[in-house]
């Protein structure tokens, strides 16, 4: 396996290699081994290595440290990149605080940071999540901004700031609090896919996205549970797109207004020395784009506000979708939309109709012209920013202004709203990166993967009743496009038992990636796969000594959940009737009734089998106290009935909650690692425990083995002769039907689900 990976890394400039070996075949072990044994040898000596996985809790960084062993070498080359929130929560200790200058400690930003940090570490559950969100979005960024301002003021250049946190006793704490400050000095990085997607904040310089940085140039990127990362990237893209959902017409009008009324600073159009040949005639370009804005404004009479003349009873929005092929309208059965200027009422009527509008009345040309103009404006702004950076260098060779800072400086003179400016900067940087990474060998086609899509919403509300808000939400990025960009810059190795599974729901569109990458996309050679398969077969021969019993829950439970279903679960018919009545009183939905019955049936099987000490019940949702679909308090009571019906020495006086807390564990996302450790500790001590969790919480690649109880030592079968840890798997597992892969269209759509 290592030979196959090494062959790809050493013989391919950049591209994608899919490693799809079975679970338990040592994929991660071999990858860590390859990095540890080769990072300091030719041809890898100056190569950056990234190990990325779906969840931070799945990172095998401790296993990797044990392979390097030498602490000094670990500190020299290795960096785990965590979120800024996690850095503060984990690294801000009392010992570290002693080295922080009093001027920092006495600041309001630091006091709030420390107090919230201490409170978060003492909380659990929803209250912890609420405070963590506040900490992540506001408290930590304000402190970081203050810290960066102080560092930049005291140390003018990047080299001075780096030297300060390395050797200045007053500032060394910065590097300990924010290890990302040393990112560009390290060679091996461990991080979650979430962190890989967002900006890295090294404190001593401006933040940057990894995909935009030189760190990825000719790097080697291992993506563990490759196919599972698509969902994370998709979620990130959707959240980013929705955060930049802008009032499209207002953005255009604001740009027009600035062109008409503002006197712009001379430096905006002063050509830098090196820009004269690259970007000549900035003055003329500026006038051309100003003129185009005025023409569009006059052509579509945008001095008038826009207002829809039709609002369906059940909605206050109408949607116009656009991708590279077609446009369509969602508004009952009215599939066309027109723009009708009314010079008497001084309004542009947005009219929905079954009849196709004339060319003059069609709203699409206006939206198209404005979209093209905004794209031109973005390109011109990017040119102005690049020129401005060079102008700063011409005047001061030590100038370190970034492209993002220059873009904000240029756009700031147009007096745009904050969300408009953020949108433009984001779009400009992303487009610039894709153009930079695009190679001649890879042709960008017209599929949704590279073109994306956008939609316009015509929104009406009482607080803007005189005019409709025309918003645009644009998604020019897809998970496939992101992976393609990575493959253009680096050698990407996708690791997963199902990495080559051909499905666009649970994996990337491999046909698209293959069409784009050609022979730069590889998988295990057949002879290597066969050889590894034989090794695995020999390694797992002890499976022949293990009996795995499988079965389906009674099919009747999946239909209408009658009293007879509950009588099949209970011996005592009184318990059956009580359970049936409790569920019937709380539920009208047959599916929810059936779910309670299924879970109780599974719990009964667990209780009556003395050989099953550990059981994992995987559901599609968690039981919660105020959840109508799966209520925790009701489930507790039902479990007490099952226990009374099944346990010989059952104490009839015990409460439902006490019984549940003692014999059942809910493994959710709140303090996952802590709860997982507590559960494993109980199981290792020989406790009989029923564990409830969900597919999404357990996550791809999460291992739930626990230390073998002393009473079972010597009585188990080791099915992996290379495994030396004294750990065992769960004795039993229940898998509820997975339902979260596709969007449910019938229970009301959130904005996120709508876009997905």
LOFIBA-459884 format. One record per residue (C-alpha): x negated, y negated, z negated; residue in three letters. Coordinates in steps of 0.25 Angstrom, whole numbers, padded with zeros to 4 digits, always signed. Layout:
! residues N
XYZALA...
This chain:
! residues 756
+0000+0000+0000UNK-0011-0010-0004UNK-0018-0006+0010UNK-0005-0010+0017UNK-0004-0023+0010UNK-0019-0026+0012UNK-0018-0023+0026UNK-0007-0033+0028UNK-0014-0044+0020UNK-0027-0042+0027UNK-0022-0041+0041UNK-0011-0050+0042UNK-0012-0065+0042UNK+0001-0068+0036UNK+0015-0060+0037UNK+0024-0051+0029UNK+0021-0037+0024UNK+0033-0029+0018UNK+0029-0019+0008UNK+0041-0010+0006UNK+0037+0002-0003UNK+0046+0009-0013UNK+0048+0003-0027UNK+0038+0009-0036UNK+0027+0012-0025UNK+0018+0001-0031UNK+0020-0010-0022UNK+0018-0021-0032UNK+0006-0013-0039UNK-0001-0012-0026UNK+0001-0027-0022UNK-0005-0031-0036UNK-0016-0022-0034UNK-0019-0027-0020UNK-0020-0042-0025UNK-0028-0039-0038UNK-0038-0030-0030UNK-0040-0040-0018UNK-0037-0054-0021UNK-0052-0058-0024UNK-0057-0050-0012UNK-0058-0052+0003UNK-0049-0055+0011UNK-0040-0059-0001UNK-0050-0067-0009UNK-0043-0081-0005UNK-0029-0076-0003UNK-0018-0080-0012UNK-0009-0069-0017UNK+0006-0071-0021UNK+0014-0060-0028UNK+0029-0064-0027UNK+0041-0057-0033UNK+0056-0060-0035UNK+0055-0063-0050UNK+0044-0068-0059UNK+0047-0056-0069UNK+0043-0046-0058UNK+0029-0052-0055UNK+0019-0041-0058UNK+0009-0052-0063UNK+0005-0044-0076UNK+0002-0032-0067UNK-0007-0040-0058UNK-0015-0046-0070UNK-0018-0033-0075UNK-0024-0029-0061UNK-0033-0041-0062UNK-0036-0040-0077UNK-0047-0051-0077UNK-0040-0063-0084UNK-0049-0073-0078UNK-0046-0068-0064UNK-0031-0068-0067UNK-0032-0082-0071UNK-0040-0086-0059UNK-0032-0080-0048UNK-0018-0077-0053UNK-0006-0086-0055UNK+0009-0082-0058UNK+0017-0094-0053UNK+0029-0096-0062UNK+0040-0107-0062UNK+0037-0120-0069UNK+0048-0116-0079UNK+0041-0103-0082UNK+0027-0109-0083UNK+0032-0119-0094UNK+0040-0108-0102UNK+0028-0098-0102UNK+0016-0107-0103UNK+0020-0119-0112UNK+0015-0113-0125UNK+0012-0120-0138UNK-0003-0117-0135UNK-0002-0123-0122UNK+0005-0135-0127UNK-0006-0138-0137UNK-0015-0142-0124UNK-0004-0151-0118UNK-0007-0166-0120UNK+0001-0174-0130UNK+0006-0183-0119UNK+0012-0172-0112UNK+0018-0165-0124UNK+0025-0178-0129UNK+0032-0181-0115UNK+0047-0178-0114UNK+0045-0169-0102UNK+0036-0160-0110UNK+0044-0160-0123UNK+0057-0156-0115UNK+0049-0145-0108UNK+0043-0139-0120UNK+0057-0140-0128UNK+0064-0133-0116UNK+0053-0123-0114UNK+0054-0119-0129UNK+0069-0118-0128UNK+0070-0110-0115UNK+0060-0100-0121UNK+0070-0098-0133UNK+0083-0097-0125UNK+0089-0085-0117UNK+0101-0084-0108UNK+0108-0095-0100UNK+0104-0106-0110UNK+0089-0103-0106UNK+0092-0103-0092UNK+0099-0116-0093UNK+0088-0123-0100UNK+0078-0116-0091UNK+0085-0122-0079UNK+0084-0136-0085UNK+0069-0133-0089UNK+0066-0129-0074UNK+0073-0140-0067UNK+0070-0152-0076UNK+0062-0150-0088UNK+0049-0143-0082UNK+0049-0152-0069UNK+0050-0165-0077UNK+0038-0160-0086UNK+0030-0155-0074UNK+0032-0168-0066UNK+0027-0176-0078UNK+0015-0167-0079UNK+0012-0168-0064UNK+0013-0183-0065UNK+0003-0184-0077UNK-0007-0174-0070UNK-0006-0182-0057UNK-0008-0195-0064UNK-0020-0190-0072UNK-0027-0182-0061UNK-0025-0188-0047UNK-0029-0176-0038UNK-0025-0161-0038UNK-0040-0157-0041UNK-0040-0166-0053UNK-0027-0160-0059UNK-0031-0146-0056UNK-0045-0149-0063UNK-0037-0155-0075UNK-0028-0143-0078UNK-0040-0133-0076UNK-0050-0140-0085UNK-0044-0152-0093UNK-0040-0148-0107UNK-0028-0158-0106UNK-0022-0152-0094UNK-0026-0137-0094UNK-0012-0134-0100UNK-0005-0138-0087UNK-0011-0126-0079UNK-0007-0117-0090UNK+0007-0123-0091UNK+0009-0123-0075UNK-0001-0112-0070UNK+0004-0116-0056UNK-0006-0127-0056UNK-0016-0117-0052UNK-0009-0111-0041UNK-0018-0115-0030UNK-0030-0109-0038UNK-0024-0095-0039UNK-0024-0083-0029UNK-0013-0074-0034UNK+0001-0078-0037UNK+0012-0071-0044UNK+0026-0078-0043UNK+0041-0076-0041UNK+0047-0078-0027UNK+0055-0090-0034UNK+0042-0097-0038UNK+0036-0094-0024UNK+0048-0101-0018UNK+0048-0114-0026UNK+0037-0124-0028UNK+0024-0121-0036UNK+0021-0133-0045UNK+0006-0133-0048UNK+0008-0146-0057UNK-0006-0152-0052UNK+0000-0153-0038UNK+0013-0154-0031UNK+0022-0143-0030UNK+0023-0134-0018UNK+0030-0122-0012UNK+0021-0110-0010UNK+0027-0108+0004UNK+0022-0122+0007UNK+0008-0120+0000UNK-0005-0116+0006UNK-0006-0105-0005UNK+0002-0096+0004UNK-0007-0097+0016UNK-0012-0083+0019UNK-0008-0079+0005UNK-0003-0065+0002UNK+0011-0065-0004UNK+0017-0052-0010UNK+0032-0053-0012UNK+0037-0042-0022UNK+0051-0037-0020UNK+0051-0045-0006UNK+0065-0043-0002UNK+0071-0047-0015UNK+0064-0061-0014UNK+0073-0065-0002UNK+0084-0067-0012UNK+0076-0076-0020UNK+0071-0084-0009UNK+0085-0085-0003UNK+0090-0091-0016UNK+0079-0101-0017UNK+0082-0106-0003UNK+0097-0107-0006UNK+0094-0115-0019UNK+0084-0124-0012UNK+0094-0126+0000UNK+0106-0130-0009UNK+0097-0139-0018UNK+0095-0147-0005UNK+0109-0147+0000UNK+0110-0162+0004UNK+0120-0172+0008UNK+0116-0172+0023UNK+0122-0184+0028UNK+0118-0192+0016UNK+0103-0188+0018UNK+0104-0193+0032UNK+0111-0206+0029UNK+0100-0208+0018UNK+0089-0207+0028UNK+0096-0216+0038UNK+0098-0226+0027UNK+0084-0226+0023UNK+0080-0228+0038UNK+0089-0240+0039UNK+0086-0247+0026UNK+0072-0244+0020UNK+0059-0251+0023UNK+0049-0239+0023UNK+0036-0240+0016UNK+0025-0242+0027UNK+0017-0229+0022UNK+0029-0221+0027UNK+0025-0223+0042UNK+0010-0226+0040UNK+0003-0216+0048UNK-0009-0209+0041UNK-0022-0207+0048UNK-0020-0192+0051UNK-0005-0194+0054UNK-0006-0203+0066UNK-0010-0192+0076UNK+0000-0182+0069UNK+0012-0190+0066UNK+0011-0203+0075UNK+0021-0214+0076UNK+0027-0212+0062UNK+0034-0226+0064UNK+0041-0221+0077UNK+0045-0208+0071UNK+0051-0215+0059UNK+0059-0225+0069UNK+0064-0213+0077UNK+0069-0205+0065UNK+0076-0218+0059UNK+0082-0220+0073UNK+0088-0206+0074UNK+0094-0207+0060UNK+0101-0220+0064UNK+0106-0214+0077UNK+0112-0202+0069UNK+0118-0211+0059UNK+0125-0219+0069UNK+0129-0208+0078UNK+0137-0200+0067UNK+0142-0213+0060UNK+0136-0209+0047UNK+0139-0222+0041UNK+0152-0215+0039UNK+0154-0205+0028UNK+0158-0191+0032UNK+0171-0184+0026UNK+0177-0171+0029UNK+0192-0172+0033UNK+0195-0157+0029UNK+0192-0150+0015UNK+0198-0136+0013UNK+0205-0134+0001UNK+0196-0123-0005UNK+0183-0131-0002UNK+0176-0144-0002UNK+0165-0141+0008UNK+0164-0137+0022UNK+0151-0130+0028UNK+0144-0132+0041UNK+0133-0121+0043UNK+0122-0122+0053UNK+0111-0113+0057UNK+0103-0111+0069UNK+0115-0105+0077UNK+0129-0111+0073UNK+0137-0120+0065UNK+0150-0116+0058UNK+0159-0123+0048UNK+0165-0116+0036UNK+0179-0123+0033UNK+0191-0114+0033UNK+0192-0111+0048UNK+0188-0125+0053UNK+0175-0122+0060UNK+0171-0135+0066UNK+0167-0149+0060UNK+0168-0162+0066UNK+0163-0176+0062UNK+0173-0187+0066UNK+0169-0202+0063UNK+0181-0210+0058UNK+0177-0225+0060UNK+0189-0230+0054UNK+0188-0223+0041UNK+0173-0223+0042UNK+0171-0208+0040UNK+0165-0197+0047UNK+0176-0186+0046UNK+0170-0171+0045UNK+0181-0163+0051UNK+0183-0148+0051UNK+0191-0141+0062UNK+0193-0129+0070UNK+0191-0136+0083UNK+0177-0138+0088UNK+0173-0153+0088UNK+0168-0161+0100UNK+0154-0164+0101UNK+0156-0178+0096UNK+0164-0174+0084UNK+0155-0162+0079UNK+0148-0164+0066UNK+0136-0155+0070UNK+0128-0165+0078UNK+0128-0174+0066UNK+0123-0164+0057UNK+0113-0159+0067UNK+0108-0173+0070UNK+0106-0176+0055UNK+0100-0163+0053UNK+0090-0165+0064UNK+0087-0179+0059UNK+0084-0174+0045UNK+0075-0164+0050UNK+0067-0175+0058UNK+0067-0184+0046UNK+0061-0172+0038UNK+0050-0170+0048UNK+0047-0185+0049UNK+0047-0186+0034UNK+0037-0174+0034UNK+0028-0182+0044UNK+0029-0195+0035UNK+0025-0187+0023UNK+0013-0180+0029UNK+0009-0194+0035UNK+0011-0200+0021UNK+0002-0190+0014UNK-0009-0192+0024UNK-0008-0207+0023UNK-0010-0205+0008UNK-0023-0197+0011UNK-0028-0208+0020UNK-0026-0218+0009UNK-0031-0209-0002UNK-0038-0196+0001UNK-0034-0190-0013UNK-0019-0192-0010UNK-0012-0179-0014UNK+0002-0182-0010UNK+0010-0169-0005UNK+0019-0168+0006UNK+0031-0167-0003UNK+0027-0179-0010UNK+0025-0186+0003UNK+0038-0182+0008UNK+0045-0187-0005UNK+0038-0200-0003UNK+0042-0202+0011UNK+0057-0198+0008UNK+0057-0207-0004UNK+0057-0219+0004UNK+0071-0215+0011UNK+0078-0216-0003UNK+0084-0202-0001UNK+0092-0195-0012UNK+0083-0185-0020UNK+0090-0172-0015UNK+0089-0177+0000UNK+0074-0180-0002UNK+0072-0166-0009UNK+0079-0160+0003UNK+0070-0167+0014UNK+0057-0164+0006UNK+0061-0149+0005UNK+0065-0147+0019UNK+0052-0155+0024UNK+0042-0146+0016UNK+0049-0133+0020UNK+0049-0136+0034UNK+0035-0141+0034UNK+0031-0128+0028UNK+0038-0119+0038UNK+0032-0127+0049UNK+0018-0125+0043UNK+0019-0110+0041UNK+0025-0107+0054UNK+0016-0100+0063UNK+0016-0098+0078UNK+0018-0083+0077UNK+0031-0085+0069UNK+0043-0091+0077UNK+0054-0097+0069UNK+0067-0092+0075UNK+0081-0097+0074UNK+0086-0087+0063UNK+0092-0092+0050UNK+0079-0087+0043UNK+0071-0098+0049UNK+0082-0109+0053UNK+0090-0107+0040UNK+0104-0114+0040UNK+0111-0126+0034UNK+0125-0130+0031UNK+0132-0143+0029UNK+0143-0144+0019UNK+0154-0155+0020UNK+0157-0158+0005UNK+0169-0165-0001UNK+0171-0169-0015UNK+0179-0179-0023UNK+0167-0187-0027UNK+0164-0190-0012UNK+0178-0189-0007UNK+0175-0200+0004UNK+0164-0193+0011UNK+0160-0178+0012UNK+0146-0174+0009UNK+0139-0167+0020UNK+0128-0158+0014UNK+0118-0150+0021UNK+0111-0137+0015UNK+0100-0132+0023UNK+0093-0118+0022UNK+0081-0118+0032UNK+0074-0108+0024UNK+0077-0093+0022UNK+0070-0082+0014UNK+0065-0076+0027UNK+0059-0089+0031UNK+0052-0091+0018UNK+0046-0077+0019UNK+0042-0080+0034UNK+0035-0093+0029UNK+0027-0085+0018UNK+0023-0075+0029UNK+0018-0086+0038UNK+0009-0091+0027UNK+0005-0078+0020UNK+0005-0063+0020UNK+0017-0059+0013UNK+0019-0045+0007UNK+0034-0041+0004UNK+0034-0030-0007UNK+0047-0023-0009UNK+0053-0009-0008UNK+0063-0015+0001UNK+0055-0025+0008UNK+0058-0020+0022UNK+0073-0018+0020UNK+0080-0024+0032UNK+0091-0032+0025UNK+0093-0047+0025UNK+0101-0047+0012UNK+0091-0040+0003UNK+0078-0043+0011UNK+0072-0053+0021UNK+0076-0053+0035UNK+0064-0044+0039UNK+0068-0044+0054UNK+0067-0059+0054UNK+0053-0059+0047UNK+0048-0048+0056UNK+0053-0056+0068UNK+0045-0068+0063UNK+0033-0061+0058UNK+0031-0050+0068UNK+0019-0042+0065UNK+0016-0051+0053UNK+0027-0043+0046UNK+0022-0029+0041UNK+0027-0018+0032UNK+0020-0005+0027UNK+0014+0003+0038UNK+0022+0017+0039UNK+0009+0025+0036UNK+0007+0017+0023UNK+0021+0017+0019UNK+0021+0032+0021UNK+0009+0034+0013UNK+0014+0025+0001UNK+0027+0033+0002UNK+0020+0046+0000UNK+0012+0040-0012UNK+0025+0035-0018UNK+0032+0049-0016UNK+0020+0056-0023UNK+0020+0045-0034UNK+0035+0047-0037UNK+0036+0062-0037UNK+0041+0062-0051UNK+0054+0057-0046UNK+0057+0071-0043UNK+0057+0073-0058UNK+0068+0062-0061UNK+0083+0064-0059UNK+0090+0051-0056UNK+0105+0052-0057UNK+0113+0042-0049UNK+0128+0040-0048UNK+0139+0030-0044UNK+0149+0023-0054UNK+0163+0029-0053UNK+0168+0024-0040UNK+0182+0021-0046UNK+0175+0010-0054UNK+0172+0003-0041UNK+0186+0001-0038UNK+0198-0003-0046UNK+0194-0002-0060UNK+0206+0005-0067UNK+0207+0011-0081UNK+0203+0024-0075UNK+0189+0019-0072UNK+0187+0015-0086UNK+0192+0028-0091UNK+0182+0035-0083UNK+0171+0027-0090UNK+0176+0030-0105UNK+0179+0042-0112UNK+0188+0035-0122UNK+0200+0029-0114UNK+0202+0018-0125UNK+0189+0013-0121UNK+0192+0014-0106UNK+0205+0006-0108UNK+0199-0005-0116UNK+0188-0006-0106UNK+0198-0007-0094UNK+0207-0017-0101UNK+0195-0026-0105UNK+0190-0026-0091UNK+0204-0028-0085UNK+0207-0040-0094UNK+0194-0047-0090UNK+0194-0044-0075UNK+0203-0044-0063UNK+0192-0041-0053UNK+0191-0026-0050UNK+0176-0027-0047UNK+0173-0033-0060UNK+0181-0022-0067UNK+0174-0012-0060UNK+0160-0018-0064UNK+0163-0017-0079UNK+0168-0002-0077UNK+0155+0001-0069UNK+0146-0005-0079UNK+0153+0002-0091UNK+0153+0015-0083UNK+0138+0014-0082UNK+0136+0010-0096UNK+0144+0022-0100UNK+0134+0031-0092UNK+0122+0024-0099UNK+0128+0026-0113UNK+0132+0041-0112UNK+0118+0045-0106UNK+0108+0047-0117UNK+0097+0048-0107UNK+0099+0034-0101UNK+0092+0024-0111UNK+0090+0013-0101UNK+0100+0009-0091UNK+0100-0003-0081UNK+0114-0008-0076UNK+0112-0017-0064UNK+0124-0026-0061UNK+0126-0037-0051UNK+0130-0047-0062UNK+0127-0048-0077UNK+0138-0047-0088UNK+0140-0061-0094UNK+0149-0066-0105UNK+0157-0075-0097UNK+0157-0068-0084UNK+0171-0063-0079UNK+0165-0053-0069UNK+0156-0046-0079UNK+0158-0051-0093UNK+0147-0047-0104UNK+0157-0047-0116UNK+0167-0037-0108UNK+0155-0028-0104UNK+0150-0028-0119UNK+0164-0023-0123UNK+0165-0013-0112UNK+0151-0007-0115UNK+0156-0006-0130UNK+0168+0003-0125UNK+0158+0011-0117UNK+0149+0013-0129UNK+0161+0017-0138UNK+0165+0027-0128UNK+0151+0033-0125UNK+0142+0031-0138UNK+0144+0042-0148UNK+0139+0034-0160UNK+0145+0021-0155UNK+0148+0011-0166UNK+0162+0006-0164UNK+0160-0007-0172UNK+0149-0012-0163UNK+0152-0025-0155UNK+0152-0025-0140UNK+0141-0035-0140UNK+0132-0028-0150UNK+0133-0015-0142UNK+0130-0022-0129UNK+0118-0030-0134UNK+0112-0017-0141UNK+0114-0007-0129UNK+0115-0016-0117UNK+0105-0026-0111UNK+0108-0037-0100UNK+0096-0040-0092UNK+0098-0053-0086UNK+0090-0065-0081UNK+0089-0072-0094UNK+0076-0069-0100UNK+0075-0057-0091UNK+0061-0053-0095UNK+0064-0054-0110UNK+0077-0045-0109UNK+0070-0035-0100UNK+0059-0033-0110UNK+0069-0032-0122UNK+0077-0021-0114UNK+0064-0014-0110UNK+0060-0014-0125UNK+0073-0008-0129UNK+0072+0003-0119UNK+0058+0006-0122UNK+0062+0008-0136UNK+0072+0018-0132UNK+0085+0010-0132UNK+0097+0014-0124UNK+0100+0001-0116UNK+0109-0002-0104UNK+0104-0014-0096UNK+0112-0023-0087UNK+0106-0032-0077UNK+0108-0036-0062UNK+0101-0034-0049UNK+0096-0048-0048UNK+0091-0049-0062UNK+0083-0037-0062UNK+0077-0042-0049UNK+0069-0035-0038UNK+0056-0028-0044UNK+0060-0029-0058UNK+0055-0017-0066UNK+0063-0013-0078UNK+0055-0001-0083UNK+0053+0000-0098UNK+0043+0007-0107UNK+0047+0021-0110UNK+0053+0024-0124UNK+0044+0033-0132UNK+0055+0043-0133UNK+0054+0045-0118UNK+0039+0045-0116UNK+0035+0058-0109UNK+0050+0061-0105UNK+0050+0053-0092UNK+0046+0055-0078UNK+0035+0046-0072UNK+0039+0044-0057UNK+0027+0035-0054UNK+0014+0042-0057UNK+0007+0028-0056UNK+0015+0021-0066UNK+0008+0021-0079UNK+0018+0012-0087UNK+0026+0020-0098UNK+0039+0014-0092UNK+0052+0020-0088UNK+0064+0016-0079UNK+0078+0014-0084UNK+0086+0027-0086UNK+0098+0022-0078UNK+0103+0011-0069UNK+0116+0006-0063UNK+0117-0002-0051UNK+0129-0010-0048UNK+0133-0013-0034UNK+0123-0025-0029UNK+0132-0036-0024UNK+0122-0048-0025UNK+0116-0047-0011UNK+0127-0055-0004UNK+0134-0067-0007UNK+0148-0065-0013UNK+0157-0073-0004UNK+0170-0071-0012UNK+0167-0077-0026UNK+0164-0091-0023UNK+0150-0095-0017UNK+0140-0104-0024UNK+0131-0113-0015UNK+0120-0103-0016UNK+0129-0091-0012UNK+0135-0099-0001UNK+0121-0102+0005UNK+0116-0088+0003UNK
